[in-house]
Amino acid sequence: MTNRERFTRTFEFQPVDRLPVVEWAPWWDQTIKRWRTEGLPAELTAVVAIQDWFGLDRFQIRKLSAMRPEYGQLEKADRLIADLEGYRRLKDFLYPGTGQATAWLAEAADAQRNRDIVTGLILEGPFWFPRILFGIEAHLYAFYDHPEAMRLIIEDLADYHLRILEAARQTIRPELVLFSEDMSYNHGPMLSRKTFDEFISPYYRRIVPRLKEFGWPAVIDSDGQIGPLLEWFAPTGVDAFLPLEHQAGVDIVELRRRHPRHRFIGAFDKMVLNRGEAAVEAEFERLRPVMAGGGYVPGVDHQTPPGVSLAEYRDYLVRLAGWCRRAAG
């Protein structure tokens, strides 16, 4: 079974020879810096090359940014816009043409086909993208202070993403499409259900049906306690989530009980990786019923921190591979 077949079948709750063994997010730069001193070859710089060295299944994430290349010429500040007029002035730096935005996809598609690499496209979601423009604090106020601007930004973003996904479909067939959102902190969502339904949900109600036509799973990437968001996203058709941070109180076993057909990636508590083999095995025991039930790709619940040694990480990977074989049996 190829990597791509295995990943797709796992996500579709179908039988596999083993679960995928992946690191869905590249490692922290400080983690790699430490591992260089512990035996990771210096000449390995590409993510896929490091994946191969570790014996991981190949996995690549490629971003379709809503920023034009000219955006890099802007003098960056905490906030790029303050209101609707500011957004209108900034639009010359946003939403690149389809050819400009997808020019690199042929190379990614070639790697996907010829090197058997599971591929995810990543888009800036309707919570994430306005935050880039307004700045973190002002963005949360903007739902109330500048609702017209927020609606226009999100509508323009949806229009752009529909165009760009249609163009991408001519070149590539990703295994998943991820939406950067980060709309939760460690105690729950950073906005109300009412605000979500008014501003965020309409975007996904436009995008997700199109993705379903393409056969591309829509995956929400949000840190923090995302448990309530699963209920909020359900009417939009989104049914896949990562990274499921245990430190923020996310309990994937409970989420699976409440949402038996949802799909998940991550959930392994990164904070136990340097606590010894008993702690690592206990964490796999916690995940065991979800691993056995399908629709779940196990992995570290976000990037492996630099407090984890190379030896500890390699031990985790050996155990992960073993559990992925047993879970499929």
The 8 nearest C-alpha neighbors of each residue, nearest first, counted from 0:
[[1, 5, 4, 2, 16, 15, 3, 17],
 [2, 0, 4, 3, 5, 115, 6, 116],
 [3, 1, 5, 4, 115, 6, 56, 117],
 [2, 4, 6, 117, 1, 5, 7, 115],
 [3, 5, 1, 7, 6, 2, 8, 0],
 [6, 4, 2, 8, 3, 7, 1, 9],
 [5, 7, 9, 3, 4, 8, 19, 2],
 [8, 6, 10, 4, 9, 5, 3, 11],
 [7, 9, 13, 11, 5, 10, 6, 4],
 [10, 8, 6, 12, 11, 294, 7, 13],
 [9, 11, 294, 7, 8, 12, 6, 262],
 [10, 12, 8, 9, 13, 294, 7, 293],
 [13, 11, 293, 294, 9, 10, 8, 14],
 [12, 14, 8, 11, 9, 15, 293, 10],
 [15, 13, 8, 12, 9, 16, 327, 293],
 [16, 14, 17, 5, 327, 13, 8, 9],
 [15, 17, 327, 14, 18, 0, 324, 328],
 [18, 16, 324, 327, 15, 323, 19, 326],
 [17, 19, 323, 327, 20, 324, 15, 9],
 [20, 18, 6, 21, 296, 5, 17, 56],
 [21, 19, 56, 55, 320, 18, 319, 323],
 [22, 20, 56, 55, 23, 19, 298, 58],
 [23, 21, 24, 298, 25, 299, 20, 55],
 [22, 24, 21, 58, 25, 298, 59, 265],
 [25, 23, 22, 302, 26, 301, 60, 299],
 [26, 24, 46, 302, 27, 23, 22, 303],
 [25, 27, 302, 303, 28, 24, 30, 31],
 [28, 26, 30, 29, 302, 31, 304, 25],
 [27, 29, 31, 30, 32, 26, 305, 33],
 [30, 28, 32, 27, 31, 305, 33, 304],
 [31, 29, 305, 27, 33, 32, 28, 304],
 [30, 32, 34, 28, 33, 29, 35, 27],
 [33, 31, 29, 35, 30, 34, 28, 36],
 [34, 32, 30, 31, 35, 36, 29, 305],
 [33, 35, 37, 31, 36, 309, 39, 32],
 [36, 34, 39, 32, 33, 37, 38, 31],
 [37, 35, 34, 33, 38, 32, 39, 31],
 [38, 36, 34, 35, 39, 309, 33, 308],
 [37, 39, 35, 36, 40, 34, 309, 41],
 [38, 40, 35, 34, 37, 41, 36, 43],
 [41, 39, 42, 43, 38, 35, 34, 44],
 [40, 42, 43, 35, 39, 44, 38, 36],
 [43, 41, 40, 44, 39, 45, 48, 49],
 [44, 42, 41, 40, 48, 49, 45, 39],
 [43, 45, 42, 46, 48, 49, 41, 47],
 [44, 46, 48, 47, 43, 49, 50, 42],
 [47, 45, 49, 48, 50, 44, 25, 59],
 [46, 48, 50, 49, 45, 51, 57, 58],
 [49, 47, 51, 45, 50, 46, 43, 52],
 [50, 48, 52, 46, 51, 47, 43, 53],
 [49, 51, 47, 55, 53, 48, 52, 54],
 [50, 52, 54, 48, 49, 53, 55, 47],
 [53, 51, 49, 50, 54, 48, 55, 43],
 [52, 54, 50, 51, 55, 49, 313, 316],
 [55, 53, 51, 52, 50, 56, 316, 49],
 [56, 54, 50, 53, 21, 20, 51, 57],
 [55, 57, 21, 20, 58, 2, 54, 19],
 [56, 58, 116, 55, 47, 117, 50, 59],
 [57, 59, 117, 116, 118, 56, 23, 21],
 [60, 58, 118, 117, 119, 61, 116, 57],
 [59, 61, 119, 120, 118, 121, 62, 58],
 [60, 62, 120, 121, 119, 59, 63, 118],
 [63, 61, 121, 120, 64, 122, 60, 119],
 [64, 62, 122, 121, 100, 65, 61, 120],
 [65, 63, 66, 62, 122, 123, 100, 67],
 [64, 66, 94, 93, 95, 67, 63, 123],
 [67, 65, 93, 64, 94, 70, 92, 68],
 [66, 68, 95, 93, 69, 92, 70, 94],
 [67, 69, 70, 71, 66, 92, 95, 72],
 [70, 68, 67, 71, 72, 92, 73, 66],
 [71, 69, 92, 68, 72, 67, 73, 66],
 [70, 72, 69, 73, 68, 74, 67, 75],
 [73, 71, 70, 69, 74, 68, 75, 92],
 [74, 72, 71, 70, 75, 69, 92, 76],
 [73, 75, 72, 76, 71, 79, 70, 77],
 [74, 76, 73, 77, 79, 78, 71, 72],
 [75, 77, 78, 79, 74, 134, 73, 80],
 [76, 78, 134, 79, 75, 133, 135, 131],
 [79, 77, 134, 133, 76, 80, 132, 81],
 [78, 80, 132, 133, 76, 77, 81, 134],
 [79, 81, 85, 133, 78, 132, 86, 82],
 [82, 80, 85, 133, 79, 78, 83, 86],
 [81, 83, 85, 84, 80, 145, 86, 148],
 [84, 82, 148, 86, 85, 87, 147, 145],
 [85, 83, 87, 86, 82, 88, 81, 80],
 [84, 86, 80, 88, 82, 83, 87, 81],
 [87, 85, 89, 83, 84, 88, 80, 90],
 [86, 88, 84, 90, 85, 89, 83, 91],
 [89, 87, 85, 86, 90, 84, 91, 80],
 [88, 90, 86, 87, 91, 92, 85, 93],
 [91, 89, 93, 92, 87, 88, 86, 94],
 [90, 92, 89, 93, 88, 94, 67, 87],
 [91, 93, 70, 90, 67, 89, 69, 66],
 [94, 92, 66, 90, 67, 91, 65, 95],
 [93, 95, 65, 66, 67, 159, 96, 92],
 [96, 94, 67, 100, 93, 99, 97, 66],
 [97, 95, 99, 98, 100, 94, 163, 67],
 [96, 98, 100, 99, 163, 101, 166, 95],
 [99, 97, 101, 100, 96, 102, 166, 95],
 [98, 100, 96, 97, 102, 101, 95, 67],
 [99, 101, 97, 98, 95, 102, 96, 63],
 [100, 102, 104, 98, 103, 99, 97, 167],
 [103, 101, 99, 98, 104, 100, 105, 97],
 [102, 104, 101, 105, 106, 107, 100, 99],
 [105, 103, 107, 101, 106, 102, 108, 170],
 [106, 104, 108, 107, 103, 109, 170, 102],
 [105, 107, 109, 104, 108, 103, 110, 111],
 [108, 106, 104, 110, 109, 105, 111, 103],
 [107, 109, 111, 105, 171, 110, 106, 104],
 [108, 110, 106, 112, 111, 107, 113, 105],
 [111, 109, 114, 107, 113, 108, 112, 106],
 [110, 112, 116, 108, 115, 109, 114, 113],
 [113, 111, 109, 115, 110, 114, 108, 116],
 [112, 114, 110, 115, 109, 111, 116, 108],
 [113, 115, 110, 116, 111, 112, 109, 57],
 [116, 114, 111, 112, 113, 2, 3, 117],
 [117, 115, 111, 57, 58, 114, 118, 110],
 [116, 118, 58, 3, 57, 174, 59, 111],
 [119, 117, 59, 173, 174, 60, 58, 116],
 [118, 120, 60, 175, 176, 173, 174, 61],
 [119, 121, 176, 61, 62, 60, 177, 173],
 [120, 122, 177, 62, 178, 176, 61, 63],
 [123, 121, 178, 63, 124, 62, 179, 177],
 [124, 122, 179, 128, 178, 127, 125, 64],
 [123, 125, 178, 127, 179, 180, 126, 128],
 [126, 124, 153, 128, 127, 199, 129, 123],
 [127, 125, 124, 180, 128, 129, 130, 182],
 [126, 128, 180, 124, 130, 125, 129, 123],
 [127, 129, 131, 130, 123, 125, 124, 126],
 [130, 128, 132, 131, 127, 133, 126, 138],
 [129, 131, 138, 133, 134, 128, 132, 127],
 [132, 130, 128, 129, 134, 133, 127, 78],
 [131, 133, 79, 129, 130, 80, 134, 78],
 [134, 132, 78, 138, 130, 80, 137, 131],
 [133, 135, 78, 130, 77, 137, 131, 138],
 [134, 136, 138, 130, 137, 133, 139, 131],
 [137, 135, 138, 139, 134, 140, 133, 130],
 [136, 138, 140, 139, 134, 133, 135, 141],
 [139, 137, 141, 133, 130, 136, 135, 140],
 [138, 140, 141, 137, 136, 142, 135, 190],
 [139, 141, 137, 138, 142, 143, 144, 136],
 [142, 140, 145, 144, 138, 143, 139, 137],
 [141, 143, 146, 140, 145, 144, 139, 149],
 [144, 142, 141, 140, 146, 145, 139, 194],
 [143, 145, 141, 140, 142, 146, 82, 147],
 [146, 144, 141, 148, 147, 143, 142, 82],
 [147, 145, 149, 142, 148, 143, 150, 144],
 [148, 146, 150, 149, 145, 151, 83, 152],
 [149, 147, 83, 151, 146, 145, 150, 152],
 [150, 148, 146, 152, 147, 151, 153, 145],
 [149, 151, 147, 153, 148, 152, 154, 146],
 [150, 152, 154, 148, 153, 149, 155, 147],
 [153, 151, 155, 149, 154, 150, 156, 148],
 [152, 154, 156, 150, 155, 151, 125, 157],
 [155, 153, 151, 157, 156, 152, 150, 158],
 [156, 154, 158, 152, 157, 153, 151, 159],
 [155, 157, 153, 159, 154, 158, 152, 160],
 [156, 158, 160, 154, 159, 155, 202, 161],
 [159, 157, 155, 161, 156, 160, 154, 162],
 [158, 160, 156, 162, 157, 161, 163, 155],
 [159, 161, 163, 157, 162, 158, 164, 156],
 [160, 162, 158, 164, 159, 163, 157, 165],
 [163, 161, 159, 165, 160, 164, 166, 158],
 [162, 164, 160, 166, 165, 161, 97, 167],
 [163, 165, 167, 166, 161, 162, 160, 168],
 [166, 164, 168, 162, 163, 167, 161, 169],
 [167, 165, 163, 164, 168, 169, 162, 97],
 [166, 168, 164, 169, 170, 165, 163, 171],
 [169, 167, 165, 170, 166, 171, 164, 172],
 [168, 170, 167, 166, 171, 165, 172, 164],
 [171, 169, 168, 167, 105, 104, 108, 172],
 [170, 172, 108, 168, 167, 173, 169, 104],
 [171, 173, 168, 174, 170, 108, 215, 167],
 [174, 172, 118, 175, 119, 171, 120, 215],
 [173, 175, 118, 119, 117, 215, 7, 172],
 [176, 174, 119, 216, 215, 173, 217, 177],
 [177, 175, 120, 217, 119, 121, 218, 216],
 [178, 176, 121, 218, 219, 120, 217, 122],
 [177, 179, 122, 124, 219, 123, 121, 220],
 [180, 178, 123, 220, 124, 122, 127, 181],
 [179, 181, 127, 221, 124, 182, 126, 220],
 [182, 180, 221, 222, 183, 179, 220, 127],
 [181, 183, 180, 189, 188, 221, 126, 184],
 [184, 182, 188, 223, 187, 189, 181, 224],
 [183, 185, 223, 187, 186, 224, 188, 189],
 [184, 186, 247, 223, 224, 187, 183, 248],
 [187, 185, 184, 224, 247, 223, 188, 183],
 [186, 188, 224, 183, 184, 185, 225, 189],
 [189, 187, 183, 190, 182, 184, 225, 224],
 [190, 188, 183, 182, 187, 184, 191, 139],
 [191, 189, 188, 194, 195, 192, 182, 139],
 [190, 192, 194, 193, 195, 189, 188, 196],
 [191, 193, 195, 194, 196, 190, 231, 197],
 [194, 192, 196, 191, 195, 197, 190, 198],
 [195, 193, 197, 191, 196, 192, 198, 190],
 [196, 194, 199, 192, 193, 198, 197, 200],
 [195, 197, 200, 193, 194, 198, 199, 192],
 [196, 198, 194, 195, 193, 199, 200, 201],
 [199, 197, 195, 196, 194, 200, 201, 150],
 [200, 198, 195, 201, 202, 196, 125, 197],
 [199, 201, 196, 203, 202, 198, 195, 204],
 [202, 200, 204, 203, 199, 198, 205, 197],
 [203, 201, 205, 200, 204, 199, 157, 206],
 [204, 202, 206, 205, 200, 207, 201, 235],
 [203, 205, 201, 235, 202, 206, 207, 200],
 [204, 206, 203, 202, 207, 201, 208, 209],
 [207, 205, 203, 209, 208, 204, 202, 210],
 [206, 208, 210, 209, 203, 204, 205, 211],
 [209, 207, 211, 210, 206, 212, 205, 204],
 [210, 208, 212, 207, 211, 206, 213, 205],
 [211, 209, 213, 207, 215, 212, 208, 214],
 [210, 212, 214, 208, 213, 209, 215, 207],
 [211, 213, 209, 210, 214, 208, 215, 207],
 [212, 214, 210, 211, 215, 209, 168, 172],
 [213, 215, 211, 212, 210, 216, 174, 209],
 [214, 216, 210, 175, 213, 211, 174, 217],
 [217, 215, 175, 176, 218, 214, 210, 211],
 [218, 216, 176, 237, 177, 175, 239, 215],
 [219, 217, 239, 177, 240, 176, 178, 216],
 [218, 220, 240, 178, 177, 221, 239, 241],
 [221, 219, 241, 179, 178, 180, 240, 218],
 [222, 220, 181, 180, 182, 219, 241, 183],
 [221, 223, 181, 183, 242, 244, 184, 220],
 [224, 222, 184, 185, 183, 247, 225, 244],
 [223, 225, 187, 185, 247, 249, 186, 226],
 [224, 226, 228, 227, 223, 183, 187, 188],
 [225, 227, 228, 224, 229, 249, 254, 187],
 [228, 226, 229, 225, 230, 231, 187, 188],
 [229, 227, 231, 225, 230, 226, 232, 188],
 [228, 230, 232, 231, 227, 226, 233, 225],
 [231, 229, 233, 228, 232, 227, 226, 234],
 [230, 232, 228, 229, 233, 227, 192, 234],
 [231, 233, 229, 235, 230, 234, 237, 228],
 [232, 234, 230, 235, 236, 231, 237, 229],
 [235, 233, 236, 232, 231, 237, 230, 204],
 [236, 234, 204, 232, 233, 237, 203, 200],
 [235, 237, 234, 233, 238, 207, 232, 208],
 [238, 236, 235, 217, 232, 233, 239, 207],
 [237, 239, 261, 262, 236, 233, 240, 217],
 [238, 240, 262, 218, 263, 261, 237, 219],
 [241, 239, 219, 263, 218, 220, 264, 262],
 [242, 240, 264, 220, 243, 265, 263, 219],
 [241, 243, 265, 300, 301, 244, 266, 264],
 [244, 242, 266, 241, 249, 300, 265, 245],
 [245, 243, 300, 246, 247, 249, 242, 266],
 [244, 246, 249, 248, 247, 268, 243, 266],
 [247, 245, 248, 244, 268, 249, 270, 185],
 [248, 246, 185, 224, 223, 245, 244, 249],
 [247, 249, 245, 246, 224, 250, 244, 185],
 [248, 250, 245, 224, 244, 247, 243, 251],
 [251, 249, 253, 252, 248, 254, 245, 243],
 [250, 252, 254, 253, 255, 249, 266, 243],
 [253, 251, 255, 254, 250, 256, 289, 286],
 [252, 254, 256, 251, 255, 250, 257, 258],
 [255, 253, 251, 257, 256, 252, 258, 250],
 [254, 256, 258, 259, 252, 253, 257, 251],
 [255, 257, 253, 254, 258, 259, 252, 251],
 [256, 258, 254, 255, 259, 253, 252, 260],
 [257, 259, 255, 261, 260, 256, 254, 229],
 [258, 260, 255, 256, 261, 257, 254, 262],
 [261, 259, 258, 262, 294, 255, 238, 12],
 [260, 262, 238, 258, 239, 259, 263, 294],
 [263, 261, 239, 294, 295, 238, 10, 260],
 [262, 264, 295, 240, 239, 241, 296, 294],
 [265, 263, 296, 241, 297, 295, 242, 240],
 [264, 266, 298, 300, 242, 297, 299, 267],
 [265, 267, 300, 243, 244, 242, 268, 299],
 [268, 266, 299, 300, 298, 265, 269, 297],
 [269, 267, 270, 245, 300, 271, 266, 299],
 [270, 268, 271, 299, 272, 300, 267, 303],
 [269, 271, 268, 272, 273, 246, 274, 304],
 [272, 270, 274, 269, 273, 268, 278, 279],
 [271, 273, 269, 270, 274, 279, 307, 311],
 [272, 274, 307, 271, 275, 311, 270, 306],
 [275, 273, 271, 272, 278, 276, 279, 277],
 [276, 274, 277, 278, 273, 279, 272, 271],
 [275, 277, 279, 278, 280, 274, 314, 315],
 [276, 278, 280, 279, 275, 281, 274, 282],
 [279, 277, 281, 276, 280, 275, 274, 271],
 [278, 280, 276, 282, 281, 277, 271, 272],
 [281, 279, 283, 277, 282, 278, 276, 284],
 [282, 280, 284, 278, 283, 279, 277, 285],
 [281, 283, 285, 279, 284, 280, 278, 286],
 [284, 282, 286, 280, 285, 281, 287, 279],
 [283, 285, 281, 287, 282, 286, 280, 288],
 [286, 284, 282, 283, 287, 281, 288, 252],
 [285, 287, 283, 284, 289, 288, 290, 282],
 [286, 288, 284, 290, 289, 285, 283, 291],
 [289, 287, 291, 290, 286, 292, 252, 285],
 [288, 290, 292, 291, 287, 286, 252, 295],
 [291, 289, 287, 288, 292, 326, 295, 293],
 [292, 290, 326, 288, 289, 293, 287, 327],
 [291, 293, 289, 290, 288, 294, 12, 295],
 [294, 292, 12, 295, 9, 291, 290, 289],
 [293, 295, 10, 262, 12, 9, 11, 263],
 [296, 294, 263, 293, 262, 264, 290, 297],
 [295, 297, 264, 19, 263, 265, 298, 18],
 [298, 296, 265, 264, 295, 266, 267, 290],
 [297, 299, 265, 267, 22, 300, 266, 21],
 [298, 300, 267, 265, 301, 269, 266, 268],
 [301, 299, 265, 266, 242, 244, 267, 268],
 [302, 300, 299, 242, 303, 24, 265, 244],
 [301, 303, 26, 24, 304, 27, 299, 25],
 [302, 304, 26, 269, 301, 305, 27, 299],
 [305, 303, 306, 30, 307, 302, 27, 269],
 [306, 304, 30, 307, 29, 303, 33, 27],
 [305, 307, 304, 308, 273, 30, 303, 33],
 [308, 306, 305, 273, 304, 311, 272, 312],
 [309, 307, 311, 310, 312, 306, 34, 305],
 [308, 310, 312, 34, 311, 313, 37, 307],
 [309, 311, 313, 308, 312, 314, 37, 307],
 [312, 310, 314, 308, 309, 313, 307, 273],
 [311, 313, 315, 309, 314, 310, 308, 316],
 [314, 312, 316, 310, 315, 311, 309, 317],
 [313, 315, 311, 317, 312, 316, 310, 318],
 [314, 316, 312, 318, 313, 317, 319, 311],
 [317, 315, 319, 313, 318, 314, 320, 312],
 [318, 316, 314, 320, 319, 315, 313, 321],
 [317, 319, 321, 315, 316, 320, 322, 314],
 [320, 318, 316, 322, 321, 317, 315, 323],
 [321, 319, 323, 317, 318, 322, 316, 20],
 [322, 320, 318, 324, 319, 323, 325, 317],
 [321, 323, 325, 319, 324, 320, 326, 318],
 [324, 322, 18, 320, 326, 321, 17, 325],
 [325, 323, 17, 321, 322, 327, 326, 320],
 [324, 326, 322, 328, 327, 323, 321, 17],
 [325, 327, 291, 323, 328, 324, 290, 322],
 [328, 326, 17, 325, 324, 16, 15, 18],
 [327, 325, 326, 324, 17, 16, 291, 15]]
